[in-house]
């Protein structure tokens, strides 16, 4: 019975390992075919999304095992990456994944999928090369548990930013061996980027985001929950007709128990066509290419994760002015905000961007905004004595110079005595007029005349000083000394109102949009961000830290290495412009 082929097998018998060899050869041939398909697919142009992603897959498959490069160079400049602290016992490491970089010289955008770990204590980087991981992405989100980093969503763009690919895949990076896993998760949120995620117990909460197909852009306000044990998505709302935040992307989240706070965000509002006109409207420079109007949200919403009810909060306290692309972290019972950008309309159709570098905090209990005041670190006794001696010496030099000027340059005792009498007389006049020490009546009168000039430089300086300092004593000064009336003492006697100019002179990060921020223990860490100079985007790579308990000033851990020539040229241009206008 049976075919001759079966009989021949019986006669010859089976060679040991023949089946395994055949399987290996078949697997090898399949891999070769797959590689050839990827190579053919990777032959597209700069605007071919599939070709670019196929090239990344081909490059990734050349790595067969995890490789850890200790003590490597710092990552290249990038923005919109995830910067996620590892909640270990030491709390000294942050994971940086993905992001993008805009090359202004070539007008191309590069998207990454590389993985770095920063040790904030040693201030060293290590690069993790792990095969079979996520494709390059930017504007994704990541949260970290004690055992894994979870990454969801994001987008990939072609080099010329003509085409986009949005993701809705979930990835898990196992921290024990740095291996990636693609977690199947059906029935979850649609592909998007610009969303936000936060860890709530044993689940991930996802809010909002947007999707850009190149032809149409859609913003979301939906809320989802991902169970980290069952690996399943569940929608949390909002229900039809429910009071809820408008759709948005680029917002921020903070958690206080079961209260989820949603801050700000951005969306593009489609402008309805004018029925009385056959000509299409021209969008202003800075509007999206879809002829939409950018809308910045200033609101704060809170979602009760037990009842799933939304509440819009009233703006209380001293809130930041409107902005988007700001960074935010949660520290204890407060959300800390830094940076951001605001596009404003100038003359004609021109737009100009204003960047920020102030710190604000939102108290999650009483739900009020406050500016964060930094205090210079306390000086030691020796430093205080040295500073006092230096100040006294400077005062003596100024007195000697005034005496020489009053005496016509003579060194005689009579001239010196006359100068001393004149100085004493001036002090008595100041005391009688109620002027602060060091302010002569003629100086007071001159300042009054200069401030009467509404467009003058001193008037602008007074307005800037008053705009930058806030507080109870300054508000008192506003009521007593009004611009246009009596001279504001803030110009020449800030100490009278409790203003410490030493805090103003403390170093701090350059104003920027999209800073990457996280908190380890009680220290805020800030990496990079983006600025705009002469309509050119520059991505920063500096690293800063701030003790959120002491608030004793920013510390620059790594200087910026990108675009410094442009910053110097900008400063020079501003100085020349100011000099010409005088």
Secondary structure, DSSP 8 states (H G I E B T S, - for coil): ---HHHHHHHHH---TTHHHHHHHHHHHHHHHHHHHHHHHHTT--TT-HHHHHHHHHHHHTT--S-EEEEEE------BS-EEEE---SS--EEEEE--EEEETTTTEEEE---EEEEETTTTEEEEEE-SS-----BS-EEEE-SSEEEEE--EEE-TTSS-EEE---EEEEETTTTEEEEE--TT---S-BS-EEEEETTEEEEEEEEEE-SS-EEEEEEEEEEETTTTEEEEEE--TT-------BS-EEEEETTEEEEEEEEEEEE----TT-SS-----TTSBTTTEEEEEEEEEEEEETTT--EEE----BS---S-BS-EEEEETTEEEEE--EEEEE-STT-EEEEE---EEEEETTT--EEE---------HHHHHHHHHHHHHHHHHHHHHHHHHHTTT---HHHHHHHHHHHHHHHHHHHHHT--TT--HHHHHHHHHHHHSTTSHHHHHHHHHHHH--SHHHHHHHHHS-TTSS--TTTT-GGGGT--HHHHTS------BS-EEEEETTEEEEEEEEEEETTEEEEEEEEEEEETTT---EEEEE---SSHHHHHHHHHHHHHHHHHH-
